[in-house]
Amino acid sequence: MEKKRKGGVENSVSEESNQSERKPVLKVPPVRTTQCLGGVTEAVRPPGARADQRKRPTDRQPSGVDRQTDRLTALWRRPTPLQKRTEHHCNSMERCFSVSGDCTAPSLAGRAPPAPAHLVSTAPPAPAPPPTPPPRPGRPRGAGAMVDVSKWPLFSLLSAKETAAVRQACVFGNSANEALYVTHSNEFAVIGLNCSNCLGTGDSLSTIAPRALDALRGKKVASFSYGSGPHVLLATESGELYAWGHNGYSQLGNGTTNQCASPALVTTNLQGKRFKEVACGSHHSLALTTDGEVFAWGYNNCGQVGSGSTANQPSPRRVAGLLQGKAVVGVACGQTSSLALVDNGELYSWGYNGNGQLGLGNNGNQLSPCRLTALQGLCVQQVVAGYAHCLALTDEGALYAWGANTCGQLGTGNKSNQHSPVQVMAEKERVVEVAACHSTHTSAAKTQSGQVYMWGQCRGQSVVLPHLTHFVSTDDVFACVATPAVMWRLLSLETEDFMTLSQALGREFDSPETADLKFSVEGKYIYVHKAVLKIRCDHFRSMFQSHWSEDLQEVIEIEQFSFPVYRSFLHFLYTDTVELPPEDAIGLLDLATSYCENRLKRLCQQIIKRGITVDNAFTLLSAAVRYDAEDLEEFCFRFCVNHLTRVTQTAAFWQVDGAMLKEFICRASRCGAFKN
């Protein structure tokens, strides 16, 4: 039996009752060493570096694997889409940094105390070069999956238009307080604290607004990395190599120890070389040429430059030894260690090895490249380095880890360091990507089916086994749980012609080419898709059933609501956004009430609150009463009382019906509005 309807709103009480019973729609070398906090043995900080700048991520001991697993299960229980949107917004606001001109002692939560001062010395101290390197950032590299950059608090300072223009980005710095990004038009911009001139703007000024990096305008980035000064390296697609920032140990490769405040070409000993990848350790640098050669320079107290000595290297020098004649396809750096991946899948390491991070089965430093024989017979296709640990992924999807494990960053179920590679996640499905960054003790991996696991230091907790998350990329792990929340690689976002599902739906709204239904409102058509309406709105799901006449109609007449209001409602179903002036939002509030769209109702109330004025206050108050919007009613009433004299002189005040006027006066009187 067909039921009578007015403007698409059913008047039958019985149908309204039936509708309320339906399920809700789902929306959619030896050197001086120190025993550091938490047990990670590391090379003593470079001479001249202040103690307050040698801070490391906090190492905390868990109370036990079982209790820790229980806590994490509760912590990472998958939220609903609305909860995720709300939590993301709140977390972004909470983590947003405070800009300060003093970058030597940023006041930020989550920073660890300095390392203990007692030292075990087996070699004379290294020579004392110039000033101040602060702590430890990380090294991003490679192409990235599509990621929402707004998950990093620094990008919340950008407007929606600026964020949409981002094509590549990297957040770096001792507290994740610097960022560089490239737009789709190859314009470079930077934002943040600018410690040691690492933003490359030509000065030492911090900025909360994006500043153009004109020295790189029009360049296309192939690789980007950063150190603990921080110093910055960038390779372009044309093979050029740029460096800027801290240079106390010649990590910029210019033969001096003077800081560089803007991007400068690195050319010494590099004539005719073209570079495709860069990597930074704490205060040393690696660069990989298109011919598979590795060049290194900078601080070398542990042999991390691979020159066969511990003398600092002020300009680029080719790393030879066992790499001679081999084609290197990838490089990585820990704080004071280096790695090189060869095209046949062999892996080589050199530098500091106090925690076994070279994977050689011992803890002796190496001044030149050594092959990881423990991985012989395996073909490694990706290698990443954390602060003092390493992860390697084979071409068969097997994951191996070694090095420091004080935070569980190896994922072995304990906190024992490993001097040789051990397989991790062997019982899981094939791993397709691993992630780590030399400024953190956090590890992440992504499996063939898209599942993302994390372990190590996660939000101050030590996670000793790979933990399944709700994230969709390894980048999300570093944005949400790593300390600091840097990027582990240069993010390359999707090209402009890629659209998300929500973007595609928004584009097809009111499109005659794909629509299968039209609404006629005030003589104008609105083109929609019946399936979308049924999925997004209970009202339409009920309407488009076989026993309703509307299910067979190609055009549905709407008489109860105006064209702007009804079009805005349908647009909301496609985009979750509302763009209406406050006066029209009243009509949309009426519609949302009729169709039982509570979220839309709340959005309308927000629009009305933002647009309230003396002239429309009483009109909005009347509408709030009529549509039973209690929060809005209280807001409008308070506004009217606060501006009582002027409100009572408006036409809207005297055009209201008598009962409403009487109720307002009585209520205002009880609030003391008429007391002298």
C-alpha positions as CSV (number, residue, x, y, z in Angstrom):
1,M,0.0,0.0,0.0
2,E,1.4,3.4,-1.0
3,K,1.7,5.9,1.8
4,K,1.0,9.6,1.4
5,R,4.2,11.8,1.6
6,K,4.8,15.5,1.7
7,G,8.1,16.7,0.2
8,G,9.6,13.2,0.5
9,V,8.8,13.2,4.3
10,E,6.4,10.5,5.3
11,N,3.4,11.6,7.5
12,S,2.5,8.2,8.7
13,V,3.3,7.6,12.4
14,S,3.5,3.8,11.9
15,E,6.2,4.1,9.2
16,E,8.2,6.4,11.5
17,S,7.9,3.8,14.2
18,N,9.1,1.1,11.8
19,Q,12.0,3.2,10.6
20,S,13.2,3.7,14.2
21,E,13.4,-0.1,14.6
22,R,15.8,-0.5,11.6
23,K,19.5,-1.0,12.1
24,P,21.6,2.1,11.7
25,V,23.5,2.6,8.4
26,L,27.2,2.0,8.6
27,K,29.2,5.1,7.5
28,V,31.8,4.7,6.3
29,P,85.7,0.8,16.3
30,P,86.5,0.8,20.0
31,V,86.2,4.3,21.1
32,R,84.9,5.9,24.3
33,T,81.5,4.6,25.1
34,T,78.8,5.3,27.6
35,Q,76.0,3.2,29.0
36,C,73.0,5.2,28.1
37,L,69.6,5.4,29.6
38,G,67.8,2.1,29.1
39,G,71.0,0.2,28.4
40,V,71.8,1.2,24.8
41,T,75.6,1.5,24.5
42,E,76.5,4.3,22.2
43,A,79.6,6.2,21.1
44,V,80.3,9.1,23.4
45,R,78.9,12.3,22.2
46,P,81.1,14.4,19.8
47,P,83.5,16.8,21.5
48,G,82.0,20.2,21.9
49,A,78.4,18.9,22.0
50,R,76.6,20.0,25.1
51,A,75.1,17.4,27.5
52,D,71.7,18.9,27.2
53,Q,71.9,18.4,23.5
54,R,72.7,14.8,23.6
55,K,69.3,13.6,24.6
56,R,67.8,10.4,23.4
57,P,64.4,8.9,23.2
58,T,63.1,7.7,26.6
59,D,63.7,4.0,27.4
60,R,61.2,2.6,29.8
61,Q,60.9,-0.9,31.1
62,P,57.6,-2.7,30.7
63,S,56.1,-4.5,33.7
64,G,55.7,-7.7,31.6
65,V,54.8,-8.8,28.2
66,D,51.3,-10.0,29.2
67,R,50.3,-6.8,30.9
68,Q,51.9,-4.7,28.1
69,T,49.9,-6.7,25.5
70,D,46.7,-6.1,27.4
71,R,47.3,-2.4,27.6
72,L,48.0,-2.2,23.9
73,T,45.0,-4.2,23.0
74,A,42.9,-1.6,24.8
75,L,44.9,1.3,23.4
76,W,44.7,0.3,19.8
77,R,41.2,-1.0,19.6
78,R,39.8,0.1,16.3
79,P,37.7,3.2,16.7
80,T,34.7,4.2,14.6
81,P,35.2,6.6,11.7
82,L,33.7,9.4,13.7
83,Q,36.0,8.7,16.6
84,K,39.0,8.6,14.4
85,R,38.2,11.9,12.9
86,T,37.6,13.4,16.4
87,E,40.7,11.8,17.9
88,H,42.9,12.9,15.0
89,H,41.8,16.5,15.4
90,C,42.4,16.5,19.1
91,N,45.8,14.8,18.8
92,S,46.9,17.3,16.1
93,M,46.0,20.2,18.3
94,E,47.7,18.6,21.4
95,R,51.0,18.0,19.6
96,C,51.3,21.4,17.9
97,F,54.6,22.9,18.7
98,S,55.5,26.2,20.4
99,V,57.8,28.3,18.2
100,S,60.9,29.6,20.0
101,G,64.0,31.3,18.9
102,D,66.1,29.2,21.2
103,C,66.7,25.9,19.6
104,T,69.2,24.6,22.0
105,A,66.7,23.8,24.7
106,P,63.2,23.4,23.3
107,S,60.6,23.0,26.0
108,L,58.7,20.1,24.9
109,A,57.1,17.1,26.5
110,G,58.4,13.6,25.7
111,R,62.1,14.6,25.8
112,A,64.4,12.2,27.7
113,P,67.0,13.4,30.3
114,P,70.6,13.6,29.2
115,A,72.7,10.4,29.2
116,P,74.7,9.6,32.4
117,A,78.1,11.2,32.7
118,H,80.1,8.1,33.7
119,L,82.2,6.9,30.8
120,V,84.1,3.7,30.1
121,S,87.1,4.8,28.0
122,T,89.3,2.5,25.9
123,A,90.7,5.1,23.6
124,P,91.8,8.7,23.8
125,P,89.2,11.3,23.2
126,A,88.5,12.5,19.7
127,P,89.7,16.0,18.7
128,A,87.3,18.8,19.7
129,P,85.7,20.4,16.7
130,P,83.4,23.4,16.9
131,P,80.0,24.0,18.2
132,T,76.9,22.4,19.3
133,P,75.0,19.6,17.8
134,P,71.8,18.9,19.5
135,P,70.1,15.5,19.5
136,R,69.1,13.0,17.0
137,P,66.6,13.3,14.2
138,G,65.9,10.6,11.6
139,R,66.3,9.8,7.9
140,P,63.4,9.6,5.5
141,R,63.9,8.4,2.0
142,G,62.2,6.8,-0.9
143,A,58.8,7.2,-2.4
144,G,55.9,7.1,-0.1
145,A,52.4,5.7,-0.1
146,M,49.5,8.1,0.0
147,V,49.4,9.6,3.5
148,D,47.5,12.5,5.1
149,V,50.3,15.0,6.0
150,S,47.9,16.7,8.5
151,K,48.6,13.8,10.9
152,W,51.9,15.6,11.6
153,P,51.0,18.6,13.9
154,L,53.3,21.0,12.0
155,F,51.1,20.7,8.9
156,S,48.1,21.9,10.9
157,L,49.6,25.4,10.5
158,L,48.9,25.2,6.8
159,S,45.6,26.2,5.3
160,A,43.5,23.6,3.5
161,K,44.6,25.1,0.1
162,E,48.3,24.9,1.1
163,T,48.0,21.3,2.3
164,A,46.2,20.3,-0.9
165,A,49.1,21.6,-2.9
166,V,51.7,19.4,-1.1
167,R,53.3,16.8,-3.4
168,Q,56.3,15.8,-1.3
169,A,57.1,16.4,2.4
170,C,59.4,15.6,5.3
171,V,59.0,16.5,8.9
172,F,62.4,16.4,10.8
173,G,64.3,18.0,13.7
174,N,65.1,17.0,17.3
175,S,61.4,17.4,18.3
176,A,59.8,17.1,14.8
177,N,59.6,20.9,14.7
178,E,60.9,21.5,11.2
179,A,59.4,20.6,7.8
180,L,60.2,20.9,4.2
181,Y,57.6,20.4,1.4
182,V,57.3,20.6,-2.3
183,T,54.2,21.6,-4.2
184,H,52.8,20.2,-7.4
185,S,54.3,23.2,-9.2
186,N,57.8,22.3,-7.8
187,E,57.8,25.3,-5.4
188,F,59.8,24.6,-2.1
189,A,58.6,25.8,1.3
190,V,59.7,25.3,4.8
191,I,58.2,25.8,8.3
192,G,59.4,25.4,11.9
193,L,62.1,26.3,14.4
194,N,65.1,26.5,12.1
195,C,67.7,25.1,14.4
196,S,71.2,25.5,13.0
197,N,69.7,27.1,9.9
198,C,68.3,23.8,8.8
199,L,65.4,25.4,7.0
200,G,67.8,26.8,4.5
201,T,66.1,30.2,4.4
202,G,69.3,32.2,4.6
203,D,68.7,33.3,8.2
204,S,68.1,31.7,11.6
205,L,64.5,32.9,12.1
206,S,61.8,30.5,13.1
207,T,58.5,30.6,11.2
208,I,55.0,29.4,11.8
209,A,54.0,30.4,8.2
210,P,55.5,28.7,5.2
211,R,58.5,30.4,3.7
212,A,59.6,29.9,0.1
213,L,63.0,28.2,-0.5
214,D,63.9,30.0,-3.7
215,A,67.3,28.4,-4.0
216,L,65.6,25.1,-5.0
217,R,62.7,26.5,-7.0
218,G,61.9,24.3,-10.0
219,K,64.0,21.4,-8.8
220,K,62.6,17.9,-8.4
221,V,63.5,16.0,-5.3
222,A,64.8,12.4,-5.6
223,S,66.0,11.9,-2.0
224,F,66.1,13.9,1.2
225,S,67.7,13.2,4.6
226,Y,68.7,15.0,7.8
227,G,71.1,14.6,10.7
228,S,71.2,15.6,14.4
229,G,72.6,19.1,14.0
230,P,70.4,19.1,12.1
231,H,72.1,19.1,8.8
232,V,70.2,18.4,5.6
233,L,71.1,16.7,2.3
234,L,69.0,16.7,-0.8
235,A,69.5,15.0,-4.2
236,T,67.5,16.2,-7.2
237,E,66.2,14.1,-10.1
238,S,68.9,15.7,-12.3
239,G,71.6,14.3,-9.9
240,E,72.6,17.5,-8.1
241,L,73.5,17.3,-4.4
242,Y,72.7,20.1,-2.0
243,A,73.5,20.5,1.7
244,W,72.8,23.0,4.4
245,G,72.4,23.4,8.2
246,H,74.8,22.4,11.0
247,N,78.4,21.8,9.9
248,G,80.5,21.4,13.1
249,Y,82.0,18.2,11.8
250,S,82.1,19.0,8.0
251,Q,79.0,16.9,7.5
252,L,78.0,19.3,4.7
253,G,81.0,18.2,2.7
254,N,82.3,21.7,1.8
255,G,85.7,21.3,3.5
256,T,84.9,23.7,6.3
257,T,83.1,23.6,9.6
258,N,81.0,26.7,9.0
259,Q,77.2,26.4,9.0
260,C,75.4,27.0,5.8
261,A,72.1,28.9,6.0
262,S,70.8,28.1,2.5
263,P,71.1,25.1,0.1
264,A,74.6,24.9,-1.5
265,L,75.8,22.5,-4.1
266,V,78.3,19.8,-2.9
267,T,80.9,19.5,-5.6
268,T,84.3,18.8,-4.0
269,N,85.7,15.5,-5.4
270,L,82.4,14.9,-7.2
271,Q,83.0,16.2,-10.7
272,G,80.8,14.4,-13.2
273,K,78.9,12.5,-10.5
274,R,75.1,12.3,-10.4
275,F,73.4,11.3,-7.2
276,K,70.1,9.5,-6.6
277,E,70.0,8.9,-2.9
278,V,71.3,10.5,0.3
279,A,71.4,9.4,4.0
280,C,72.4,11.2,7.1
281,G,73.7,9.8,10.4
282,S,74.0,11.9,13.5
283,H,76.9,14.0,12.1
284,H,78.1,12.1,9.0
285,S,76.7,11.8,5.5
286,L,76.4,9.3,2.7
287,A,75.5,9.8,-1.0
288,L,74.8,7.2,-3.6
289,T,75.6,7.9,-7.3
290,T,73.6,6.6,-10.3
291,D,76.6,4.4,-11.0
292,G,76.3,2.6,-7.7
293,E,79.2,4.4,-5.9
294,V,79.0,5.5,-2.3
295,F,80.6,8.7,-1.1
296,A,80.9,9.6,2.6
297,W,82.1,12.5,4.7
298,G,81.7,14.2,8.1
299,Y,82.2,12.9,11.7
300,N,84.2,9.7,11.8
301,N,85.0,8.9,15.5
302,C,83.7,5.3,15.0
303,G,84.7,4.7,11.4
304,Q,81.2,5.5,10.1
305,V,82.7,7.2,7.0
306,G,84.3,3.9,6.0
307,S,87.7,5.4,5.2
308,G,89.7,2.9,7.3
309,S,90.6,5.4,10.0
310,T,88.8,7.5,12.6
311,A,89.9,10.9,11.2
312,N,87.0,13.2,10.3
313,Q,86.4,13.5,6.6
314,P,85.8,17.2,5.6
315,S,84.8,16.5,2.0
316,P,83.2,13.6,0.1
317,R,85.4,10.5,-0.3
318,R,84.4,7.3,-2.1
319,V,83.8,4.3,0.2
320,A,85.9,1.5,-1.3
321,G,87.2,-1.7,0.5
322,L,84.8,-4.5,0.0
323,L,82.5,-2.2,-2.0
324,Q,85.1,-1.8,-4.7
325,G,83.6,-2.9,-8.0
326,K,80.1,-3.5,-6.6
327,A,77.0,-1.7,-7.6
328,V,75.3,-0.3,-4.5
329,V,71.6,0.3,-4.8
330,G,70.7,1.6,-1.4
331,V,72.3,3.3,1.7
332,A,71.2,3.8,5.2
333,C,72.6,5.4,8.4
334,G,72.1,4.8,12.1
335,Q,73.4,7.4,14.5
336,T,77.0,6.5,14.0
337,S,76.9,3.5,11.7
338,S,76.4,3.0,7.9
339,L,74.9,0.4,5.6
340,A,75.1,-0.3,1.9
341,L,72.8,-2.7,-0.1
342,V,74.3,-4.2,-3.3
343,D,72.4,-5.1,-6.4
344,N,72.8,-8.8,-5.8
345,G,71.2,-8.5,-2.4
346,E,74.3,-8.5,-0.3
347,L,74.5,-6.2,2.7
348,Y,77.5,-4.3,4.0
349,S,78.0,-2.3,7.2
350,W,80.6,-0.2,9.0
351,G,81.0,2.2,11.9
352,Y,79.9,2.0,15.5
353,N,78.9,-1.5,16.7
354,G,78.6,-1.3,20.5
355,N,75.1,-2.7,20.3
356,G,75.6,-5.1,17.5
357,Q,74.0,-2.8,15.0
358,L,76.4,-3.9,12.2
359,G,75.1,-7.4,12.4
360,L,78.5,-9.0,12.3
361,G,78.1,-11.3,15.3
362,N,80.2,-9.1,17.6
363,N,80.3,-5.6,19.0
364,G,83.6,-4.3,17.6
365,N,83.6,-1.2,15.5
366,Q,84.5,-1.4,11.9
367,L,86.5,1.3,10.0
368,S,85.6,-0.1,6.5
369,P,82.7,-2.0,5.0
370,C,82.1,-5.6,6.2
371,R,79.7,-8.1,4.7
372,L,76.9,-9.5,6.8
373,T,77.7,-13.1,6.4
374,A,74.7,-14.1,8.5
375,L,72.5,-13.1,5.6
376,Q,74.5,-15.1,3.0
377,G,72.1,-16.9,0.7
378,L,69.4,-14.4,1.2
379,C,68.6,-11.5,-1.2
380,V,68.0,-8.3,0.7
381,Q,65.8,-5.8,-1.1
382,Q,65.3,-3.2,1.6
383,V,67.3,-2.1,4.6
384,V,66.5,0.6,7.2
385,A,68.3,1.8,10.3
386,G,67.0,3.0,13.6
387,Y,68.9,4.8,16.3
388,A,71.0,1.7,17.0
389,H,69.1,-1.1,15.4
390,C,68.6,-2.3,11.8
391,L,65.8,-4.1,9.8
392,A,66.3,-5.9,6.5
393,L,63.6,-7.3,4.2
394,T,64.4,-10.1,1.7
395,D,62.9,-10.6,-1.7
396,E,60.8,-13.4,-0.2
397,G,59.2,-11.2,2.3
398,A,61.2,-12.3,5.3
399,L,62.1,-9.7,8.0
400,Y,65.4,-9.7,9.9
401,A,66.4,-7.5,12.8
402,W,69.6,-6.9,14.8
403,G,71.2,-4.3,17.1
404,A,70.0,-2.5,20.2
405,N,66.8,-3.8,21.8
406,T,66.3,-1.8,25.0
407,C,62.8,-0.8,23.9
408,G,61.9,-4.0,22.1
409,Q,62.6,-2.4,18.7
410,L,63.8,-5.7,17.3
411,G,60.4,-7.3,17.9
412,T,61.9,-10.5,19.4
413,G,59.7,-10.6,22.5
414,N,62.5,-9.5,24.8
415,K,64.9,-6.7,25.4
416,S,68.2,-8.5,24.6
417,N,70.5,-7.0,22.0
418,Q,71.2,-9.1,19.0
419,H,74.7,-9.0,17.3
420,S,73.5,-11.0,14.3
421,P,70.3,-10.9,12.3
422,V,67.3,-12.8,13.7
423,Q,64.1,-13.4,11.8
424,V,61.0,-11.5,13.0
425,M,57.3,-12.0,12.2
426,A,58.1,-15.4,10.7
427,E,54.6,-16.6,11.6
428,K,53.0,-13.7,9.9
429,E,52.2,-13.3,6.2
430,R,54.7,-11.9,3.7
431,V,56.2,-8.5,4.7
432,V,56.4,-6.0,1.9
433,E,57.8,-2.9,3.6
434,V,59.8,-2.1,6.8
435,A,60.4,1.2,8.4
436,A,62.8,2.7,11.0
437,C,64.5,6.1,11.5
438,H,67.8,6.9,13.2
439,S,66.2,9.4,15.5
440,T,63.8,6.9,17.1
441,H,63.6,3.4,18.7
442,T,60.4,2.6,16.7
443,S,60.0,-0.1,14.1
444,A,57.1,-0.8,11.7
445,A,56.3,-3.2,8.9
446,K,53.5,-3.7,6.4
447,T,52.3,-7.0,5.1
448,Q,51.1,-8.2,1.8
449,S,47.5,-7.7,2.7
450,G,48.0,-4.2,4.0
451,Q,48.2,-4.9,7.7
452,V,50.6,-2.5,9.5
453,Y,52.5,-3.7,12.6
454,M,54.5,-1.6,15.1
455,W,56.9,-2.4,17.9
456,G,59.7,-0.7,19.9
457,Q,59.2,2.6,21.6
458,C,55.5,3.5,21.0
459,R,54.1,6.5,22.9
460,G,56.5,5.9,25.8
461,Q,55.7,2.2,26.0
462,S,58.1,-0.6,25.1
463,V,56.4,-3.0,22.7
464,V,58.5,-6.1,22.4
465,L,56.5,-8.0,19.8
466,P,55.0,-6.7,16.5
467,H,51.6,-5.3,17.3
468,L,48.8,-5.1,14.7
469,T,47.5,-1.6,14.3
470,H,44.6,0.0,12.5
471,F,47.0,2.2,10.4
472,V,47.1,1.9,6.7
473,S,50.7,2.8,6.2
474,T,54.0,2.6,8.1
475,D,54.2,6.4,7.9
476,D,51.2,6.7,10.2
477,V,53.1,4.8,12.9
478,F,55.7,7.5,13.0
479,A,53.2,10.3,12.9
480,C,51.1,8.9,15.7
481,V,53.4,6.9,18.1
482,A,57.1,7.7,17.5
483,T,59.1,10.1,19.6
484,P,59.9,12.5,18.0
485,A,57.1,12.3,15.4
486,V,59.4,12.7,12.4
487,M,59.0,11.1,9.0
488,W,61.1,8.1,8.4
489,R,61.3,8.8,4.7
490,L,60.5,11.6,2.2
491,L,56.8,11.3,1.6
492,S,55.7,11.4,-2.1
493,L,52.0,11.9,-2.2
494,E,49.8,10.8,-5.1
495,T,49.6,12.9,-8.2
496,E,46.8,15.4,-8.9
497,D,44.8,13.0,-11.0
498,F,44.3,10.6,-8.1
499,M,41.1,11.0,-6.2
500,T,40.0,9.4,-3.0
501,L,36.6,7.8,-2.8
502,S,35.2,10.8,-1.0
503,Q,36.6,13.1,-3.6
504,A,35.2,11.0,-6.5
505,L,31.7,10.9,-4.9
506,G,31.9,14.7,-4.3
507,R,32.7,15.3,-8.0
508,E,29.8,13.2,-9.2
509,F,27.2,15.0,-7.1
510,D,24.7,16.8,-9.3
511,S,26.2,15.2,-12.4
512,P,23.6,14.4,-15.2
513,E,26.0,12.0,-16.9
514,T,26.1,9.4,-14.1
515,A,22.9,10.2,-12.1
516,D,20.0,7.8,-12.1
517,L,17.5,10.1,-10.2
518,K,16.5,13.7,-10.2
519,F,14.9,15.8,-7.5
520,S,12.9,18.8,-8.7
521,V,12.9,21.7,-6.3
522,E,11.4,25.1,-7.2
523,G,11.6,24.1,-10.9
524,K,15.3,23.2,-10.7
525,Y,16.8,19.7,-11.0
526,I,19.3,18.1,-8.6
527,Y,21.0,15.0,-10.1
528,V,21.8,12.2,-7.6
529,H,22.5,8.5,-7.4
530,K,20.0,6.3,-5.7
531,A,22.5,3.9,-4.3
532,V,24.5,6.7,-2.6
533,L,21.3,8.1,-1.0
534,K,20.3,4.6,0.3
535,I,23.7,4.0,1.8
536,R,24.0,7.4,3.5
537,C,20.5,8.1,4.7
538,D,17.9,6.0,6.5
539,H,15.1,8.1,5.1
540,F,16.0,7.3,1.5
541,R,16.7,3.7,2.3
542,S,13.1,3.5,3.4
543,M,11.8,5.5,0.5
544,F,13.4,3.5,-2.2
545,Q,11.7,0.2,-1.4
546,S,9.5,-1.7,-3.7
547,H,6.3,-0.7,-2.0
548,W,7.0,3.1,-2.3
549,S,6.0,4.8,-5.5
550,E,9.2,6.9,-5.3
551,D,11.3,3.8,-6.0
552,L,9.9,3.8,-9.6
553,Q,10.1,7.5,-10.3
554,E,12.8,9.1,-12.3
555,V,11.9,12.6,-10.9
556,I,10.8,13.3,-7.4
557,E,9.1,16.6,-6.6
558,I,10.1,18.4,-3.4
559,E,7.7,21.1,-2.2
560,Q,8.4,21.5,1.5
561,F,12.0,22.8,1.3
562,S,13.7,25.5,-0.8
563,F,16.2,24.6,-3.5
564,P,19.3,25.9,-1.7
565,V,18.4,23.9,1.4
566,Y,17.6,20.7,-0.3
567,R,20.6,20.8,-2.6
568,S,22.8,21.5,0.5
569,F,21.3,18.4,2.2
570,L,22.0,16.2,-0.8
571,H,25.5,17.6,-1.1
572,F,26.1,16.8,2.5
573,L,25.3,13.1,1.8
574,Y,28.1,13.1,-0.8
575,T,30.7,15.2,1.0
576,D,29.9,15.4,4.8
577,T,30.2,19.2,4.5
578,V,27.7,22.0,4.7
579,E,28.1,25.4,3.1
580,L,25.1,27.7,3.8
581,P,24.6,31.1,5.3
582,P,23.0,31.1,8.8
583,E,19.5,32.1,7.5
584,D,19.4,29.1,5.1
585,A,20.9,26.9,7.7
586,I,17.6,27.3,9.6
587,G,15.7,25.6,6.8
588,L,18.4,22.9,6.7
589,L,17.9,22.4,10.4
590,D,14.2,21.9,9.8
591,L,15.0,19.3,7.1
592,A,17.6,17.5,9.4
593,T,15.0,17.3,12.1
594,S,12.4,15.9,9.7
595,Y,14.8,13.3,8.3
596,C,16.3,12.4,11.7
597,E,19.8,13.4,10.5
598,N,21.4,14.2,13.9
599,R,24.9,14.9,12.7
600,L,23.6,17.3,10.1
601,K,21.5,18.9,12.8
602,R,24.6,19.6,14.9
603,L,26.4,21.0,11.9
604,C,23.5,23.4,11.2
605,Q,23.6,24.6,14.8
606,Q,27.3,25.3,14.5
607,I,26.7,27.4,11.4
608,I,23.9,29.3,13.0
609,K,26.0,30.0,16.1
610,R,28.9,31.4,14.0
611,G,26.5,33.6,12.1
612,I,24.4,35.1,14.8
613,T,23.9,38.9,14.9
614,V,21.7,41.4,16.7
615,D,19.4,41.6,13.7
616,N,18.9,37.8,13.3
617,A,19.3,36.7,16.9
618,F,15.6,36.5,17.7
619,T,14.8,34.8,14.4
620,L,17.4,32.2,15.1
621,L,16.0,31.8,18.7
622,S,12.5,31.2,17.3
623,A,13.9,28.5,14.9
624,A,15.8,26.8,17.7
625,V,12.6,26.5,19.7
626,R,10.6,25.3,16.8
627,Y,13.1,22.6,15.8
628,D,13.8,21.5,19.4
629,A,17.5,22.4,19.2
630,E,18.2,22.8,22.9
631,D,21.9,23.8,22.7
632,L,21.2,26.3,20.0
633,E,18.2,27.7,21.9
634,E,20.3,28.3,25.0
635,F,23.0,29.9,22.9
636,C,20.6,32.3,21.1
637,F,18.8,33.1,24.3
638,R,22.0,34.1,26.0
639,F,23.0,36.2,23.0
640,C,19.6,38.0,23.1
641,V,19.8,38.7,26.8
642,N,23.4,40.0,26.5
643,H,22.2,42.4,23.8
644,L,18.7,42.9,25.0
645,T,18.2,46.6,24.2
646,R,19.3,46.3,20.7
647,V,17.5,43.0,20.0
648,T,14.2,44.4,21.2
649,Q,14.5,47.2,18.6
650,T,14.7,44.8,15.7
651,A,11.8,43.9,13.4
652,A,12.2,40.2,14.1
653,F,11.6,40.7,17.8
654,W,8.2,42.4,17.2
655,Q,7.1,40.0,14.5
656,V,7.3,36.9,16.7
657,D,4.1,35.4,18.0
658,G,2.7,36.5,21.4
659,A,3.3,33.2,23.2
660,M,6.9,33.1,22.1
661,L,7.4,36.7,23.1
662,K,5.8,36.2,26.5
663,E,7.9,33.1,27.2
664,F,11.1,35.0,26.3
665,I,10.3,38.0,28.6
666,C,9.4,35.7,31.5
667,R,12.6,33.7,31.1
668,A,14.7,36.8,30.7
669,S,13.2,38.2,33.8
670,R,14.1,35.1,35.8
671,C,17.7,35.6,34.6
672,G,17.7,39.2,36.0
673,A,17.7,40.8,32.6
674,F,15.4,43.7,33.7
675,K,17.1,44.5,37.0
676,N,18.6,48.0,37.3
